Amino acid sequence: MYRRLRDLREDRDLTQKEVAAYLNCSQQVYSNYELGQRDLPTYVLISLSSFYGVSTDYILGLTDKAHR
């Protein structure tokens, strides 16, 4: 899951700081999500799913089908 978060962000040429701003959290908190050092809250998972236009199952690694 954490690799997918980074890949989604990098594929869109976004910085951690930009995604963190969207989520209204610090860059460090977001970095911890990507590194798996902090659990991803459900509301953040849903927000990122909407932001990237992919399913939550894709982010969680339950499917390789990115689009909803």
N, C-alpha and C positions, 0 to 999 in steps of 0.2 A: 504494500500500500504506500509506503513512504517513498519508494522509488517513483511510483506513479505521480505522486504529488510534485516531485521535482521535475519529472519529465513534462507534465502538463504545463508547469510554469515556464520551463526553458523553451518548450516548443512555441510559446507565445512571446518569447523574448521579454519576459517580465522579471523583475528583481524580487527578491524576498520582501524587500521593503514595500514595493508596490502592492503585492498580495496582502501583506500585513495591514497596510492602510485600508484596503477593501474590507478586511475582516475586523478592522478597528482593534488591532492588537499590535504589540511591538514586533520588530523584526526578529528579535531573539526568541520570542514565543513561537512565531511562525517557523523559524529555523528548527526549533525543538520538535515541532510537528513533523517536518520533513526528515529529521534524523531519527525519529521514533523515540525520542527522549521524553516526550510528553504525549499522553493520550489525546486523541483527536475527539473533541466533544461532538455530539450528534449535530448540534446547530452549526458547527464549523463544517462538518462533512456536507451537510445540506447546502450551506452557502457556497462551498467550493464546487459542488455539483452544478449548481445554478450558474455560477461564475464561468466555469469552463464549458458548460453545455454538455456534460456527460452524466451518466447515471452514477448513483452512489455505489452500486455494485461494481462498476468499473474502477472507481477509486479504491474500493476495498479489495480489489483483486478477485472478485467472485466471477467475473466475466471478462473476456477480452474485447467484447463489443463496446466500443466507447460511447456511441450515441444512444440516446434514450429511445 
